[in-house]
């Protein structure tokens, strides 16, 4: 979250991406930093998925990521 905030404050569009396990933590971190960074979440867990499952997660999140970074 720190990197996303730093990028945004520098004028570089950015979006925070993580699994749904981190929804509350991301909200708390954003509040602590005083910056409501754009966030997109994918299904948890990510690490134990096959390559194809990870590609599907990425494909499914693509439109939301583009909308968040360009919106």
PDB file of N, CA, C and O in Angstrom:
ATOM      1  N   UNK A   1       0.820  -1.187   0.000  1.00  0.00           N
ATOM      2  CA  UNK A   1       0.000   0.000   0.000  1.00  0.00           C
ATOM      3  C   UNK A   1       0.873   1.263   0.000  1.00  0.00           C
ATOM      4  O   UNK A   1       0.534   2.253  -0.648  1.00  0.00           O
ATOM      5  N   UNK A   2       1.982   1.227   0.719  1.00  0.00           N
ATOM      6  CA  UNK A   2       2.865   2.393   0.738  1.00  0.00           C
ATOM      7  C   UNK A   2       3.322   2.768  -0.673  1.00  0.00           C
ATOM      8  O   UNK A   2       3.339   3.946  -1.031  1.00  0.00           O
ATOM      9  N   UNK A   3       3.691   1.768  -1.471  1.00  0.00           N
ATOM     10  CA  UNK A   3       4.168   2.046  -2.830  1.00  0.00           C
ATOM     11  C   UNK A   3       3.069   2.676  -3.676  1.00  0.00           C
ATOM     12  O   UNK A   3       3.329   3.604  -4.442  1.00  0.00           O
ATOM     13  N   UNK A   4       1.851   2.181  -3.543  1.00  0.00           N
ATOM     14  CA  UNK A   4       0.735   2.718  -4.313  1.00  0.00           C
ATOM     15  C   UNK A   4       0.509   4.185  -3.935  1.00  0.00           C
ATOM     16  O   UNK A   4       0.332   5.040  -4.803  1.00  0.00           O
ATOM     17  N   UNK A   5       0.517   4.460  -2.648  1.00  0.00           N
ATOM     18  CA  UNK A   5       0.326   5.833  -2.170  1.00  0.00           C
ATOM     19  C   UNK A   5       1.455   6.731  -2.676  1.00  0.00           C
ATOM     20  O   UNK A   5       1.202   7.843  -3.141  1.00  0.00           O
ATOM     21  N   UNK A   6       2.697   6.255  -2.587  1.00  0.00           N
ATOM     22  CA  UNK A   6       3.829   7.048  -3.072  1.00  0.00           C
ATOM     23  C   UNK A   6       3.708   7.341  -4.564  1.00  0.00           C
ATOM     24  O   UNK A   6       3.952   8.465  -5.003  1.00  0.00           O
ATOM     25  N   UNK A   7       3.329   6.325  -5.343  1.00  0.00           N
ATOM     26  CA  UNK A   7       3.168   6.528  -6.781  1.00  0.00           C
ATOM     27  C   UNK A   7       2.077   7.552  -7.067  1.00  0.00           C
ATOM     28  O   UNK A   7       2.282   8.485  -7.844  1.00  0.00           O
ATOM     29  N   UNK A   8       0.921   7.377  -6.441  1.00  0.00           N
ATOM     30  CA  UNK A   8      -0.202   8.289  -6.669  1.00  0.00           C
ATOM     31  C   UNK A   8       0.160   9.719  -6.280  1.00  0.00           C
ATOM     32  O   UNK A   8      -0.158  10.664  -7.003  1.00  0.00           O
ATOM     33  N   UNK A   9       0.811   9.874  -5.158  1.00  0.00           N
ATOM     34  CA  UNK A   9       1.187  11.219  -4.711  1.00  0.00           C
ATOM     35  C   UNK A   9       2.240  11.847  -5.630  1.00  0.00           C
ATOM     36  O   UNK A   9       2.405  13.067  -5.655  1.00  0.00           O
ATOM     37  N   UNK A  10       2.948  11.005  -6.382  1.00  0.00           N
ATOM     38  CA  UNK A  10       3.937  11.495  -7.352  1.00  0.00           C
ATOM     39  C   UNK A  10       3.315  11.734  -8.719  1.00  0.00           C
ATOM     40  O   UNK A  10       4.005  12.139  -9.655  1.00  0.00           O
ATOM     41  N   UNK A  11       2.011  11.485  -8.838  1.00  0.00           N
ATOM     42  CA  UNK A  11       1.320  11.703 -10.100  1.00  0.00           C
ATOM     43  C   UNK A  11       1.279  10.502 -11.013  1.00  0.00           C
ATOM     44  O   UNK A  11       0.856  10.620 -12.163  1.00  0.00           O
ATOM     45  N   UNK A  12       1.707   9.348 -10.532  1.00  0.00           N
ATOM     46  CA  UNK A  12       1.682   8.123 -11.334  1.00  0.00           C
ATOM     47  C   UNK A  12       0.442   7.320 -10.956  1.00  0.00           C
ATOM     48  O   UNK A  12       0.316   6.904  -9.804  1.00  0.00           O
ATOM     49  N   UNK A  13      -0.478   7.089 -11.896  1.00  0.00           N
ATOM     50  CA  UNK A  13      -1.664   6.295 -11.574  1.00  0.00           C
ATOM     51  C   UNK A  13      -1.276   4.887 -11.130  1.00  0.00           C
ATOM     52  O   UNK A  13      -0.429   4.241 -11.747  1.00  0.00           O
ATOM     53  N   UNK A  14      -1.901   4.425 -10.062  1.00  0.00           N
ATOM     54  CA  UNK A  14      -1.567   3.101  -9.523  1.00  0.00           C
ATOM     55  C   UNK A  14      -2.805   2.489  -8.875  1.00  0.00           C
ATOM     56  O   UNK A  14      -3.744   3.195  -8.506  1.00  0.00           O
ATOM     57  N   UNK A  15      -2.788   1.178  -8.746  1.00  0.00           N
ATOM     58  CA  UNK A  15      -3.884   0.458  -8.088  1.00  0.00           C
ATOM     59  C   UNK A  15      -3.293  -0.665  -7.246  1.00  0.00           C
ATOM     60  O   UNK A  15      -2.364  -1.349  -7.676  1.00  0.00           O
ATOM     61  N   UNK A  16      -3.825  -0.846  -6.066  1.00  0.00           N
ATOM     62  CA  UNK A  16      -3.407  -1.899  -5.141  1.00  0.00           C
ATOM     63  C   UNK A  16      -4.166  -3.166  -5.510  1.00  0.00           C
ATOM     64  O   UNK A  16      -5.391  -3.137  -5.625  1.00  0.00           O
ATOM     65  N   UNK A  17      -3.467  -4.265  -5.695  1.00  0.00           N
ATOM     66  CA  UNK A  17      -4.095  -5.547  -6.016  1.00  0.00           C
ATOM     67  C   UNK A  17      -3.656  -6.586  -5.003  1.00  0.00           C
ATOM     68  O   UNK A  17      -2.471  -6.709  -4.694  1.00  0.00           O
ATOM     69  N   UNK A  18      -4.629  -7.334  -4.488  1.00  0.00           N
ATOM     70  CA  UNK A  18      -4.337  -8.370  -3.490  1.00  0.00           C
ATOM     71  C   UNK A  18      -5.493  -9.355  -3.469  1.00  0.00           C
ATOM     72  O   UNK A  18      -6.496  -9.170  -4.158  1.00  0.00           O
ATOM     73  N   UNK A  19      -5.342 -10.401  -2.673  1.00  0.00           N
ATOM     74  CA  UNK A  19      -6.429 -11.359  -2.526  1.00  0.00           C
ATOM     75  C   UNK A  19      -7.406 -10.861  -1.463  1.00  0.00           C
ATOM     76  O   UNK A  19      -7.079  -9.980  -0.667  1.00  0.00           O
ATOM     77  N   UNK A  20      -8.588 -11.428  -1.462  1.00  0.00           N
ATOM     78  CA  UNK A  20      -9.652 -11.007  -0.556  1.00  0.00           C
ATOM     79  C   UNK A  20      -9.292 -11.163   0.918  1.00  0.00           C
ATOM     80  O   UNK A  20      -9.952 -10.577   1.777  1.00  0.00           O
ATOM     81  N   UNK A  21      -8.278 -11.926   1.220  1.00  0.00           N
ATOM     82  CA  UNK A  21      -7.809 -12.071   2.595  1.00  0.00           C
ATOM     83  C   UNK A  21      -7.347 -10.722   3.168  1.00  0.00           C
ATOM     84  O   UNK A  21      -7.327 -10.535   4.385  1.00  0.00           O
ATOM     85  N   UNK A  22      -6.980  -9.796   2.294  1.00  0.00           N
ATOM     86  CA  UNK A  22      -6.376  -8.545   2.724  1.00  0.00           C
ATOM     87  C   UNK A  22      -7.293  -7.331   2.604  1.00  0.00           C
ATOM     88  O   UNK A  22      -6.814  -6.198   2.647  1.00  0.00           O
ATOM     89  N   UNK A  23      -8.586  -7.540   2.456  1.00  0.00           N
ATOM     90  CA  UNK A  23      -9.525  -6.424   2.321  1.00  0.00           C
ATOM     91  C   UNK A  23      -9.468  -5.515   3.541  1.00  0.00           C
ATOM     92  O   UNK A  23      -9.285  -4.305   3.410  1.00  0.00           O
ATOM     93  N   UNK A  24      -9.622  -6.093   4.719  1.00  0.00           N
ATOM     94  CA  UNK A  24      -9.627  -5.284   5.944  1.00  0.00           C
ATOM     95  C   UNK A  24      -8.263  -4.649   6.208  1.00  0.00           C
ATOM     96  O   UNK A  24      -8.186  -3.487   6.609  1.00  0.00           O
ATOM     97  N   UNK A  25      -7.197  -5.399   5.985  1.00  0.00           N
ATOM     98  CA  UNK A  25      -5.852  -4.867   6.205  1.00  0.00           C
ATOM     99  C   UNK A  25      -5.573  -3.709   5.257  1.00  0.00           C
ATOM    100  O   UNK A  25      -4.962  -2.718   5.658  1.00  0.00           O
ATOM    101  N   UNK A  26      -6.011  -3.819   4.006  1.00  0.00           N
ATOM    102  CA  UNK A  26      -5.803  -2.736   3.042  1.00  0.00           C
ATOM    103  C   UNK A  26      -6.565  -1.483   3.458  1.00  0.00           C
ATOM    104  O   UNK A  26      -6.047  -0.372   3.355  1.00  0.00           O
ATOM    105  N   UNK A  27      -7.786  -1.665   3.925  1.00  0.00           N
ATOM    106  CA  UNK A  27      -8.576  -0.516   4.379  1.00  0.00           C
ATOM    107  C   UNK A  27      -7.910   0.153   5.579  1.00  0.00           C
ATOM    108  O   UNK A  27      -7.841   1.380   5.647  1.00  0.00           O
ATOM    109  N   UNK A  28      -7.426  -0.642   6.515  1.00  0.00           N
ATOM    110  CA  UNK A  28      -6.762  -0.097   7.698  1.00  0.00           C
ATOM    111  C   UNK A  28      -5.479   0.636   7.315  1.00  0.00           C
ATOM    112  O   UNK A  28      -5.193   1.712   7.840  1.00  0.00           O
ATOM    113  N   UNK A  29      -4.715   0.057   6.408  1.00  0.00           N
ATOM    114  CA  UNK A  29      -3.456   0.687   5.973  1.00  0.00           C
ATOM    115  C   UNK A  29      -3.732   1.991   5.237  1.00  0.00           C
ATOM    116  O   UNK A  29      -3.051   2.991   5.460  1.00  0.00           O
ATOM    117  N   UNK A  30      -4.735   1.979   4.358  1.00  0.00           N
ATOM    118  CA  UNK A  30      -5.085   3.198   3.630  1.00  0.00           C
ATOM    119  C   UNK A  30      -5.521   4.290   4.601  1.00  0.00           C
ATOM    120  O   UNK A  30      -5.134   5.448   4.446  1.00  0.00           O
ATOM    121  N   UNK A  31      -6.322   3.932   5.598  1.00  0.00           N
ATOM    122  CA  UNK A  31      -6.761   4.913   6.596  1.00  0.00           C
ATOM    123  C   UNK A  31      -5.572   5.458   7.381  1.00  0.00           C
ATOM    124  O   UNK A  31      -5.495   6.657   7.651  1.00  0.00           O
ATOM    125  N   UNK A  32      -4.650   4.574   7.745  1.00  0.00           N
ATOM    126  CA  UNK A  32      -3.473   4.997   8.508  1.00  0.00           C
ATOM    127  C   UNK A  32      -2.591   5.944   7.692  1.00  0.00           C
ATOM    128  O   UNK A  32      -1.968   6.854   8.239  1.00  0.00           O
ATOM    129  N   UNK A  33      -2.548   5.719   6.385  1.00  0.00           N
ATOM    130  CA  UNK A  33      -1.736   6.562   5.512  1.00  0.00           C
ATOM    131  C   UNK A  33      -2.479   7.824   5.060  1.00  0.00           C
ATOM    132  O   UNK A  33      -1.890   8.729   4.469  1.00  0.00           O
ATOM    133  N   UNK A  34      -3.772   7.864   5.347  1.00  0.00           N
ATOM    134  CA  UNK A  34      -4.568   9.018   4.952  1.00  0.00           C
ATOM    135  C   UNK A  34      -4.781   9.129   3.463  1.00  0.00           C
ATOM    136  O   UNK A  34      -4.862  10.232   2.923  1.00  0.00           O
ATOM    137  N   UNK A  35      -4.872   7.989   2.791  1.00  0.00           N
ATOM    138  CA  UNK A  35      -5.015   7.993   1.337  1.00  0.00           C
ATOM    139  C   UNK A  35      -5.902   6.831   0.920  1.00  0.00           C
ATOM    140  O   UNK A  35      -5.606   5.680   1.242  1.00  0.00           O
ATOM    141  N   UNK A  36      -6.975   7.114   0.215  1.00  0.00           N
ATOM    142  CA  UNK A  36      -7.910   6.075  -0.213  1.00  0.00           C
ATOM    143  C   UNK A  36      -7.485   5.544  -1.581  1.00  0.00           C
ATOM    144  O   UNK A  36      -8.064   5.908  -2.604  1.00  0.00           O
ATOM    145  N   UNK A  37      -6.476   4.686  -1.588  1.00  0.00           N
ATOM    146  CA  UNK A  37      -5.933   4.136  -2.832  1.00  0.00           C
ATOM    147  C   UNK A  37      -6.947   3.212  -3.507  1.00  0.00           C
ATOM    148  O   UNK A  37      -7.713   2.514  -2.842  1.00  0.00           O
ATOM    149  N   UNK A  38      -6.935   3.223  -4.832  1.00  0.00           N
ATOM    150  CA  UNK A  38      -7.767   2.295  -5.600  1.00  0.00           C
ATOM    151  C   UNK A  38      -7.333   0.873  -5.283  1.00  0.00           C
ATOM    152  O   UNK A  38      -6.140   0.586  -5.195  1.00  0.00           O
ATOM    153  N   UNK A  39      -8.310  -0.018  -5.111  1.00  0.00           N
ATOM    154  CA  UNK A  39      -8.004  -1.397  -4.737  1.00  0.00           C
ATOM    155  C   UNK A  39      -8.824  -2.376  -5.553  1.00  0.00           C
ATOM    156  O   UNK A  39     -10.004  -2.145  -5.819  1.00  0.00           O
ATOM    157  N   UNK A  40      -8.189  -3.477  -5.950  1.00  0.00           N
ATOM    158  CA  UNK A  40      -8.872  -4.579  -6.631  1.00  0.00           C
ATOM    159  C   UNK A  40      -8.449  -5.862  -5.942  1.00  0.00           C
ATOM    160  O   UNK A  40      -7.266  -6.087  -5.690  1.00  0.00           O
ATOM    161  N   UNK A  41      -9.430  -6.699  -5.639  1.00  0.00           N
ATOM    162  CA  UNK A  41      -9.151  -7.940  -4.924  1.00  0.00           C
ATOM    163  C   UNK A  41      -9.561  -9.146  -5.763  1.00  0.00           C
ATOM    164  O   UNK A  41     -10.559  -9.115  -6.484  1.00  0.00           O
ATOM    165  N   UNK A  42      -8.771 -10.199  -5.652  1.00  0.00           N
ATOM    166  CA  UNK A  42      -9.064 -11.482  -6.311  1.00  0.00           C
ATOM    167  C   UNK A  42      -9.297 -12.528  -5.231  1.00  0.00           C
ATOM    168  O   UNK A  42      -8.976 -12.314  -4.062  1.00  0.00           O
ATOM    169  N   UNK A  43      -9.853 -13.649  -5.631  1.00  0.00           N
ATOM    170  CA  UNK A  43     -10.158 -14.724  -4.682  1.00  0.00           C
ATOM    171  C   UNK A  43      -8.893 -15.221  -3.985  1.00  0.00           C
ATOM    172  O   UNK A  43      -7.821 -15.305  -4.584  1.00  0.00           O
ATOM    173  N   UNK A  44      -9.046 -15.540  -2.733  1.00  0.00           N
ATOM    174  CA  UNK A  44      -7.952 -16.066  -1.905  1.00  0.00           C
ATOM    175  C   UNK A  44      -8.115 -17.582  -1.804  1.00  0.00           C
ATOM    176  O   UNK A  44      -9.251 -18.056  -1.784  1.00  0.00           O
ATOM    177  N   UNK A  45      -7.062 -18.345  -1.740  1.00  0.00           N
ATOM    178  CA  UNK A  45      -5.650 -17.973  -1.815  1.00  0.00           C
ATOM    179  C   UNK A  45      -5.167 -17.897  -3.256  1.00  0.00           C
ATOM    180  O   UNK A  45      -5.839 -18.362  -4.177  1.00  0.00           O
ATOM    181  N   UNK A  46      -4.002 -17.307  -3.436  1.00  0.00           N
ATOM    182  CA  UNK A  46      -3.394 -17.208  -4.754  1.00  0.00           C
ATOM    183  C   UNK A  46      -2.244 -18.204  -4.878  1.00  0.00           C
ATOM    184  O   UNK A  46      -2.096 -18.852  -5.914  1.00  0.00           O
ATOM    185  N   UNK A  47      -1.443 -18.327  -3.847  1.00  0.00           N
ATOM    186  CA  UNK A  47      -0.183 -19.068  -3.929  1.00  0.00           C
ATOM    187  C   UNK A  47      -0.307 -20.543  -4.269  1.00  0.00           C
ATOM    188  O   UNK A  47       0.609 -21.102  -4.871  1.00  0.00           O
ATOM    189  N   UNK A  48      -1.403 -21.194  -3.907  1.00  0.00           N
ATOM    190  CA  UNK A  48      -1.518 -22.635  -4.156  1.00  0.00           C
ATOM    191  C   UNK A  48      -2.253 -22.967  -5.443  1.00  0.00           C
ATOM    192  O   UNK A  48      -2.615 -24.122  -5.668  1.00  0.00           O
ATOM    193  N   UNK A  49      -2.473 -21.993  -6.271  1.00  0.00           N
ATOM    194  CA  UNK A  49      -3.212 -22.216  -7.514  1.00  0.00           C
ATOM    195  C   UNK A  49      -2.274 -22.623  -8.650  1.00  0.00           C
ATOM    196  O   UNK A  49      -1.076 -22.337  -8.640  1.00  0.00           O
ATOM    197  N   UNK A  50      -2.868 -23.295  -9.618  1.00  0.00           N
ATOM    198  CA  UNK A  50      -2.099 -23.658 -10.811  1.00  0.00           C
ATOM    199  C   UNK A  50      -1.870 -22.406 -11.650  1.00  0.00           C
ATOM    200  O   UNK A  50      -2.513 -21.377 -11.440  1.00  0.00           O
ATOM    201  N   UNK A  51      -0.961 -22.505 -12.587  1.00  0.00           N
ATOM    202  CA  UNK A  51      -0.708 -21.379 -13.484  1.00  0.00           C
ATOM    203  C   UNK A  51      -1.987 -20.958 -14.200  1.00  0.00           C
ATOM    204  O   UNK A  51      -2.260 -19.766 -14.343  1.00  0.00           O
ATOM    205  N   UNK A  52      -2.758 -21.920 -14.642  1.00  0.00           N
ATOM    206  CA  UNK A  52      -4.005 -21.623 -15.353  1.00  0.00           C
ATOM    207  C   UNK A  52      -5.004 -20.918 -14.437  1.00  0.00           C
ATOM    208  O   UNK A  52      -5.689 -19.989 -14.866  1.00  0.00           O
ATOM    209  N   UNK A  53      -5.090 -21.348 -13.193  1.00  0.00           N
ATOM    210  CA  UNK A  53      -5.993 -20.685 -12.243  1.00  0.00           C
ATOM    211  C   UNK A  53      -5.560 -19.240 -11.974  1.00  0.00           C
ATOM    212  O   UNK A  53      -6.404 -18.351 -11.857  1.00  0.00           O
ATOM    213  N   UNK A  54      -4.267 -19.010 -11.878  1.00  0.00           N
ATOM    214  CA  UNK A  54      -3.768 -17.648 -11.664  1.00  0.00           C
ATOM    215  C   UNK A  54      -4.052 -16.786 -12.894  1.00  0.00           C
ATOM    216  O   UNK A  54      -4.425 -15.621 -12.761  1.00  0.00           O
ATOM    217  N   UNK A  55      -3.878 -17.350 -14.081  1.00  0.00           N
ATOM    218  CA  UNK A  55      -4.203 -16.614 -15.302  1.00  0.00           C
ATOM    219  C   UNK A  55      -5.682 -16.241 -15.321  1.00  0.00           C
ATOM    220  O   UNK A  55      -6.036 -15.134 -15.728  1.00  0.00           O
ATOM    221  N   UNK A  56      -6.542 -17.148 -14.889  1.00  0.00           N
ATOM    222  CA  UNK A  56      -7.981 -16.870 -14.834  1.00  0.00           C
ATOM    223  C   UNK A  56      -8.273 -15.754 -13.845  1.00  0.00           C
ATOM    224  O   UNK A  56      -9.071 -14.862 -14.135  1.00  0.00           O
ATOM    225  N   UNK A  57      -7.630 -15.793 -12.666  1.00  0.00           N
ATOM    226  CA  UNK A  57      -7.804 -14.707 -11.695  1.00  0.00           C
ATOM    227  C   UNK A  57      -7.401 -13.369 -12.310  1.00  0.00           C
ATOM    228  O   UNK A  57      -8.108 -12.372 -12.169  1.00  0.00           O
ATOM    229  N   UNK A  58      -6.259 -13.360 -12.989  1.00  0.00           N
ATOM    230  CA  UNK A  58      -5.773 -12.134 -13.620  1.00  0.00           C
ATOM    231  C   UNK A  58      -6.719 -11.663 -14.719  1.00  0.00           C
ATOM    232  O   UNK A  58      -7.043 -10.478 -14.798  1.00  0.00           O
ATOM    233  N   UNK A  59      -7.158 -12.585 -15.562  1.00  0.00           N
ATOM    234  CA  UNK A  59      -8.099 -12.227 -16.625  1.00  0.00           C
ATOM    235  C   UNK A  59      -9.383 -11.650 -16.048  1.00  0.00           C
ATOM    236  O   UNK A  59      -9.915 -10.664 -16.559  1.00  0.00           O
ATOM    237  N   UNK A  60      -9.879 -12.271 -14.979  1.00  0.00           N
ATOM    238  CA  UNK A  60     -11.126 -11.820 -14.356  1.00  0.00           C
ATOM    239  C   UNK A  60     -10.972 -10.445 -13.706  1.00  0.00           C
ATOM    240  O   UNK A  60     -11.939  -9.686 -13.629  1.00  0.00           O
ATOM    241  N   UNK A  61      -9.777 -10.123 -13.243  1.00  0.00           N
ATOM    242  CA  UNK A  61      -9.534  -8.847 -12.570  1.00  0.00           C
ATOM    243  C   UNK A  61      -9.121  -7.743 -13.537  1.00  0.00           C
ATOM    244  O   UNK A  61      -9.106  -6.572 -13.159  1.00  0.00           O
ATOM    245  N   UNK A  62      -8.791  -8.088 -14.755  1.00  0.00           N
ATOM    246  CA  UNK A  62      -8.207  -7.128 -15.698  1.00  0.00           C
ATOM    247  C   UNK A  62      -9.044  -5.865 -15.868  1.00  0.00           C
ATOM    248  O   UNK A  62      -8.525  -4.758 -15.728  1.00  0.00           O
ATOM    249  N   UNK A  63     -10.330  -6.016 -16.168  1.00  0.00           N
ATOM    250  CA  UNK A  63     -11.180  -4.849 -16.412  1.00  0.00           C
ATOM    251  C   UNK A  63     -11.259  -3.955 -15.177  1.00  0.00           C
ATOM    252  O   UNK A  63     -11.233  -2.730 -15.297  1.00  0.00           O
ATOM    253  N   UNK A  64     -11.353  -4.552 -14.002  1.00  0.00           N
ATOM    254  CA  UNK A  64     -11.415  -3.769 -12.769  1.00  0.00           C
ATOM    255  C   UNK A  64     -10.095  -3.038 -12.529  1.00  0.00           C
ATOM    256  O   UNK A  64     -10.095  -1.899 -12.063  1.00  0.00           O
ATOM    257  N   UNK A  65      -8.985  -3.677 -12.840  1.00  0.00           N
ATOM    258  CA  UNK A  65      -7.670  -3.037 -12.683  1.00  0.00           C
ATOM    259  C   UNK A  65      -7.531  -1.845 -13.629  1.00  0.00           C
ATOM    260  O   UNK A  65      -7.091  -0.770 -13.222  1.00  0.00           O
ATOM    261  N   UNK A  66      -7.905  -2.040 -14.879  1.00  0.00           N
ATOM    262  CA  UNK A  66      -7.812  -0.952 -15.857  1.00  0.00           C
ATOM    263  C   UNK A  66      -8.729   0.200 -15.447  1.00  0.00           C
ATOM    264  O   UNK A  66      -8.336   1.364 -15.516  1.00  0.00           O
ATOM    265  N   UNK A  67      -9.949  -0.124 -15.021  1.00  0.00           N
ATOM    266  CA  UNK A  67     -10.885   0.919 -14.598  1.00  0.00           C
ATOM    267  C   UNK A  67     -10.349   1.679 -13.391  1.00  0.00           C
ATOM    268  O   UNK A  67     -10.483   2.900 -13.309  1.00  0.00           O
ATOM    269  N   UNK A  68      -9.748   0.960 -12.467  1.00  0.00           N
ATOM    270  CA  UNK A  68      -9.219   1.597 -11.248  1.00  0.00           C
ATOM    271  C   UNK A  68      -8.041   2.509 -11.552  1.00  0.00           C
ATOM    272  O   UNK A  68      -7.914   3.573 -10.945  1.00  0.00           O
ATOM    273  N   UNK A  69      -7.187   2.115 -12.471  1.00  0.00           N
ATOM    274  CA  UNK A  69      -5.996   2.912 -12.759  1.00  0.00           C
ATOM    275  C   UNK A  69      -6.294   4.067 -13.714  1.00  0.00           C
ATOM    276  O   UNK A  69      -5.545   5.043 -13.746  1.00  0.00           O
ATOM    277  N   UNK A  70      -7.359   3.976 -14.481  1.00  0.00           N
ATOM    278  CA  UNK A  70      -7.685   5.033 -15.440  1.00  0.00           C
ATOM    279  C   UNK A  70      -8.853   5.900 -14.981  1.00  0.00           C
ATOM    280  O   UNK A  70      -9.141   6.934 -15.583  1.00  0.00           O
ATOM    281  N   UNK A  71      -9.522   5.476 -13.915  1.00  0.00           N
ATOM    282  CA  UNK A  71     -10.742   6.177 -13.493  1.00  0.00           C
ATOM    283  C   UNK A  71     -10.582   7.361 -12.657  1.00  0.00           C
ATOM    284  O   UNK A  71     -11.571   7.985 -12.275  1.00  0.00           O
TER     285      UNK A  71
END
